[in-house]
């Protein structure tokens, strides 16, 4: 994922946190993009809160020998290019979500990405020329690697992928070890933050729609205590946000 796309993704994650937890601040709140930390929030009382955003993936996750995260990144690239091709031909803003077959693995050296990207763009163009997009609907896909394509009218274009890969069993111990490792790693880099901050927060995101995502449904997060150099730590997944118990060192 290129840097502009990554920064946009981080902003979207932060916006979700602020939407789910409006109690964190009294408006107005100004958000400024940065590199380290990823964002700086300036509150109405001029406090500056630095927020590091990181995505959390499964401790183990492969399919047919290919890492799930790698496959999902390739799928995002395919959909992004399909969007570009579609919008070259017409400016209709759409919300599109593409679900790839979990048996489909991609290899840049072997697969014809251009053919797949063009096929997705063409199929969506054909569909919207014959349908009124007033609600969610599926397109029966003829693309071998794609299980389903959904399209809905939108004010602003948004093309995404949904669940891909395959869910693999994993123990809670390995999941928690991965979570603690991520917090420790981000804590070690947090000391290099240069802006004068009132507080430093860590936002950890698990993309629930992805098979590579950190899965904590069977873990009671409220009973666990984590150690870090941050003042507060939040774990975000779709419409659920959990603030982790944190002992700062």
N, C-alpha and C positions, 0 to 999 in steps of 0.2 A: 504494500500500500504506500503510495507516495505521500510526501509530507503534508500537502494541502488537504488531502483526503483524511489523513490521520488526525490532523488538527480539527477538521470538521467533525469527525467521529467523537473526539474528546469533548468538543463543545456540546454535542448532542447528549452525551452521557451526563455532563455536568448540568445541563438544562433539565434533564429528567430528575436528577437529585433535587434540584431546587423546586421543581414542581411537586414532587412527592413529600418534601419536607419544607413547606413554606414557613414553618415555625423557626427555622434556623436563623432567619434574618428578618428585619423590618425593612420594607422597601423605602427608598430605591437602592438597588444593588447594581454596581457596575462590574462587568466581567471583562478582564483584559487578558488576551492570549499572551503566553510567554513560552519560554523553552524549559526553564527550570526554576520554579515549578511550572507545570503546564498552563495553569491559569492563576490569575490573582483577582480576588474578589474584594472590592472596596465597598464597605457598608456605609449606611447613612451617617454613622458616627465616625467615619474615616478610618476605621480599622482595616487593615489589609490582611487578608487570609490567603495564603498560598495553598493551592490544591494540586496535588500530583494525581494523575489518572493512570491506572494500569488495568489491563485485562487479565483475567485469571482463567487458565485452561486446566484441563484434567491432568492429573499426575501421570496418567498413562492413556494413550489414545492413538491407535493406528488402525488402518484398514488395508488389507492386502499389502502390508509392509510400508504403506505411505502414511505419514503423520496426518491426523485429521485436520489440524490447524493449517498445515500446508495446503491440503486439498481445498479447504474453505477459502483460503486466500486466492487460490487460482480461480475458484468459482466466482468470487467477487470481481476479479479482473475481467472475466468473461462477461458478466452482467453489465459492468461499467462500460465496456466497449460496445455491447449490444445497445445500450442506451444512447451512446454517442452516434452510432450508425442510424438508429431510429430517428433521433432528433435532427440529423442532417436532412432527412427527407420531409419531416413534418414537426411542427412545434407543439403538438398536443401534450399538455402536462399530464402525466399519468403516475399513479402509484402502482408499481409492478413488483411482484415477488416471484422468484423462480426457485422451485424445489428440484434439486438434482437427485437422480437415483443414487441410493447409498451404495449401489454396486459399481457406480461409475467412478473410476479414478483417472486423474489427468496427469499427463506428462508432457512438458513443453517440447521435449525433443521428438515425441512420437505423434502427438495429437494435432489435428488441424484446428487450431483455436478460431481462426478467421471464419471457417465454415460454420462452426457452432454459433459464434457470435452473430453472424449474418442471418442464420436460420431463426434464432430467437427474435431478432429485430423484425424479420419478415413476417413471422407468424403473428406477432403482436400487431403489426401494421395491417395485415389481412383481417384480423379479428375486429379491430376498432372501426374498420371501414364498413362492417356489416352489422355492428351491434351498437345499441345505446348503452353506455357504461353508467348505469345509475346505481349499481350495487356491486358487491364482490361477486366475481364469477371466475370460473376456471376455463382454461383453454385446453382442450384435448391435444396434447403435444405429440408431434410426430418425430421429435428429436430424441434419438436413442438415449442420450445421457440425461434427459430431463424428464422428471416424473410429472410435473405440473407447473403451469404458469398461471398466475392470477393477475387480474388487471382491474383497477378502479379509477374513476375520474379523480383528479386532484387539482388543487390550486397551484401547487408546486411539484415539479417532478421528483419522484423518489423511487429508485430501483434498488431492490435488495434481494438477498438470498435468504431462504428459510432452512429448516432442519436438513442437514446433510450428513453423510457418513452413517455410522451405526453406533448405537449406544452399547457400551461395553461395561460389564460389572467391574466395580472398583471398591476397595475397602475405604471406610471412613478414615482410618489411620493414614493411608497414603494421601487422601485428599487434604487432611488437616496439615500433614507435613509439607505439602506443596504450598498451602496458604501461608503457613508460618515462614517458609523460605522466601516467598514473595515479599512479605512484610519486612523481613530482615534485610533483603536486598534493597528495597526502596528506602529503608531507614538509613542504610550505609551511604546512599547517594544524597539523602536529604541534607546532610551536613554541608554540602557544597552549594546550597541555595544562597544566592547573594542578596536578593532584595530584603529590606528591613520589613519583616512580617510580624503582625500581631500574633498569629497562630499559623500552624502548618497542618493541613489535613491530607489524608490519603483516601482516595476514592477507588475502590476495587470493583471491577465490573465483570459479571458473568453473563454472557450472552445466552439466555435460556434457549434460544432457537437453534443453537449450534450444538452438534454432538460433541465437539471438543470442549464445551463449556464446563466449568467447575460445577459439580452437582452437590448441593448441600441440603437436599430435602430431608435426609435422614439424620442430619446433624443438628443438635440443639445449640445454636450459636450463642444464645443468651447465657449459657452456663460456662462459656469459655473465656479465658483472659489471655490477651496477647500483649507482647512487649514491643515497643517501637520508639522511634525518636519523634513521632508525630503527636499532635495534641488530640486529634480525633481520627478514627478510622471508620469508613462506611463501606458496606458491601451491598452492591446494587445488582438486582436482576429483574429486568422488565419493569413491573409495577410494584416491586417489593424492595424496600431498603432497610437494612439492619445496621445499627451502629454497634460495633464490636466493643467489648470491654477492653480498655487499653491502659497499660501501665507504661508511662513514658520514662525512658532512661536517658 
